[in-house]
Amino acid sequence: MKKTHSWQSSDSAFGYALLMPALLAFCLIILYPFANSMVMSLTDQSMLKVGRRFIGLANFRKIASDPNFLSVLGNTVIFVTGSVALPFILGFVWALILNEKFRFSEFLRGVTLVNWIIPSTAIGFLWMWLFNGDYGVINGLLRRLGVIDENINWLGQERAAMFVVILARTWQLLPWYMAFIIGGLQGVSIEQTEAAKIDGASNWTILRHVVIPEMRPILYLVLILGVIGALQQFDLIWVMTEGGPARATITLAIEVYRNAFKNWNLGLAASVGVVWVIVLSVFSFLYIRANVRNAA
């Protein structure tokens, strides 16, 4: 018994020793910055003065009373909804097509995945060039087709700017959704689909009643991860519009940056960051719960 107990103790000690580096990294990289941001959100800390003063919930009251913050939340909802729904739908359709394994389907998969590995900054510059108001390819194409008579300043108009940013994000993420959905499609029971075909079911019926129900856990996780990624998106929007025009594309991520490094108000930026974290935490919780359910 003593020998068994000593083995268990040594195994536990070895386990803790393996855990310590990861725990230390978590505390230094994640826990400490998060706790510091929470404290900072309760102060008037600024990059324009030395020291800081505790002001309680004043920053949060300022956010709540700021009409511009409602537009930030609205822009965030629009961006997240558009940049998740559009690439998900297109990625799902493209995955269904490529899953048929016709000639060159493997080649098309590889080609599709190329823009997934391109950095967001490069994608931002690419789409800025495509939709440039003076010499953009899109304006040139539309003028040749006779759709427009004058160039459109896509990134200089409020509604058009958000539309272009969502398109750029869609182009970037479509391969990501496609890859996950193809993996899910390959796990669908072939026997069930064949049986449904024998019973006379149409492709739409098979998709609706066989394929989607079997893929529901994967689709749910992919959508949650997509929302989390969209909420964190910064570099693509910043490169393309810097939140403009007239704050039309400012999301929570952009608002944190602008308050911290444009207005130098670190306390206010931290309070916006806390709101941002709370929103992210909701979807993170849903993701973790879905993973636990799938593992059970």
N, C-alpha and C positions, 0 to 999 in steps of 0.2 A: 504493500500500500504506500509506504514511504517513497519507494522508488517511482511508482506511478505518479505520485503527487509532485515529486521533483521534476519529472519529465514534463508534466503539465505546466509547472512554473517556468521552466526553461523555454518551453514553446511559447508561452504568453509573453515572456520577456523578449524573445526573438521577434515575435509579432509586433510588439510595441516599438522595438528598435527599427523595424522596417517602416513602421507608420510615421515615425518622428520626422524624417526629412520632408515627407509630403505635408504633414501637419504644419511644420515650420514654414514651408513655402506658402501654404494657404494663409497662415496668419500674417505673413509679411506682405504678400502680394494682393490679397483680397480682403481679409478681415480688418487689418489696420487701416487701409485707405477708406474702407466703407465706414468704419467707426469715426475716423477723422472727418469725413464728409458730413456725417450726422451731426457732429459737434459744430462744425463750421457753419451748417445751415442755421444754427441758433445764434450766430454772431454777425457782426457788421464787418467782417474781415474783407479787406480790399487790397489790391496790389498798388494802390496809390498812397497808402499810409502804413506806418509801422504799428504792429500790435492789433488787437481786436477787442471788441467789447461785447459782452453777452446781452442779447436783445430778445431772447425768448422766441416766440412764434411770429415776430414782426415780419420776417421775410415771407412766411407762409400767408400772412394776412395781406401782404402787398401783392403776392401772386393771385390770391383769390379776388382781390378788388381790381386787378389789371384786366381791362377788356381785351388787350392784345393776347393774354394768355389763353383765353377761350378760343381765339383763332389758331393758336399754336396747337391746342388739343384737337381742334377740328381738322387742321392740316395733317396732323399725325394720324387721325382716324382715316382720312381720305387716302393718304399715302400707304398706310399699312393695308387697308382693304384692297386698293387697286394693285399694289405690288405683291400681294399674296394671291388674290383671286385670279388675276389675269395669267400669270405664269403657271399657276396650278392647273387651270383649265387647258391652256395650250400644251403644257407638259404632259397632261393626262392623254390628250388626243394624240400627241406625237408618240408617246409611249405605246399606245394601242396600235398605232401604225407600224412602228419598228418592231413590236413584239411578234408580228406576223412572219418575221424571218424570211423576207423575200431577198432577191439578189441585191447586193450592195447595202443591205440593212445594217450590217456590222460597220461598214465604212461610214454610213450616215450617223451612226451612234458616235463614232469617234470624232467626226466633224462637228457634231452638235456640242460635244463636251469641250471643244476648244475655248469658247468664250467664257466657260465656267472658270478657267484657270487664269484668265486675264485679270489683272488688278483693277479694282473699282475706279481708281484714279484714271487709268488709261481708258476705261470704258466711258467715263465722264467726258474726257476730251474728245473721244470718238463721236459721241452723240451730240456734243456741242458743235462739232464740225458739220455733222449731218443736218442739224436744224439751225445752222447759222442764218441770221436774218439777211445777210448781204450776199454770201456766196455759198450757202448751204446746198447740199445735194437735193434735199427734199423740196426746197423752193424751186430749184431748177427743173426737177422732174414734174412738179405740179404745173409750172408755167408751160412746159412743152406739151403737156396733156391738155392745156387750156382750162384747167380747173381754177387757176387764179391769174389775175392780171398783174398784181404787184406782190413783191416779196412780203412774207409774213415774218414778223419778229417774234418767233415762237417763244424764246426764253425771256422776252420783254413783256409778255402779256400774262396776267395772273393765272387764268385758267389754263392757257396753253402750256405754261411753264411746268405746272404740276403734271399735266398729261405727258409731257416729254420725259420728265424725270421718271414717271411710272413706266413708260415704255423702255427706257434705258435699264431700269431695274428688272423688268420682265425679260429683256434680252439676256441679261446677266444670269438670272436664276432659272430660266426655262430648262437648261440641261440638268440642274440640280434636282428639280422635281421629276424630270424624265427618268433620271437614273434610279431614284428611289421607287418610282411607280413601276418601272420595268421589273425591278427586283420583286415587287409585290405581285405583279402579273404572273411571273414565273412560278410563284408559289400557289397559284389558283389550281384547284383540282381539274385535271383534264377530263377525268371520268364524268364529272358533273356537267361540264360544258358539252361534252359529246352526248350525254344522255338528254340534255335539254334540246340539242339540235335534232336528235332522233324524234323527240316529242313534238317537233315542229315549231320550237321557239325561235323568234327572230333574234338578230344580233343585239338589238336594243333591249329585248326582254332578258337575254342572257347577261348582258352587261348590268342591267338594273337589279336582277334577282339572284344572280350567281356570282359575278365577278366583284361588284362593289361590296356586297355583304361580307365576302371572304377577305377583302382588302381593307375593310373599315378600320381596324386598329392601325394599320400602316398609314392610311390616309389621314387619320386623326393626328398621329404623331408628326407627320410631315407638315400638316397645316399649322400645328402649334409651333414647331421649329421655325416655320416660315414667318409667323407673326413675331416671334422673338427676334429673329434676324432683322426684320423690317423695322422694329422698334429701335434697334441698335444702329441702324444705318446712318452713317454720317458723311463719309468721304465722297460718295457719289453725288449726293445732293450739294455738298459744299463746293465741289469742283464745278458743277454745272450752273448753280444759281446763287450760292452763298446765302440761301434763304429767301432771295428776292424772286420776282420784283414785288415791292411793297409788302414784304413779309408773307408772300403767297405760298412759299415752299418751306417755311420754318417749321420744323418738327421739334419734339422734345430734345433730341440729340443736338440739333443746331442751336436751340435756345440756351442750352447749358454752355456751349462753346462761346456764343456771343456775349453772354453775361460775364463769363470768366475772362475771356481774352480780347474782347472788344470794349466792354464797359468796365472791365477790371473789378467787378463786384463778385468776389469769390463766395461770399455768404449767400447772396441771392442765387448764384449759379448752383451752389450746393443744395439749396432748398428745391430748386427745379429738378435737380438730380435725384433728390429723395422721392419726389412725385414720380419721376421716371422709373426708379427702382421698384416702387410699389406696383406700378402697372406691369412691369416686367415680371415681378414676383407672382402675380396672378397666373400668367401663362406658364411660368416655370413650375408652379405647383401643379397645374393641369398636366404638364408634360411628365413630371415625376410620378403622379398618380396613375397616369396611363401606362407608364413603364412597369410600375408595381403590379398593376392588374394583368398586364400581358405576361409577366413573369410568373404570376401565381397559377 
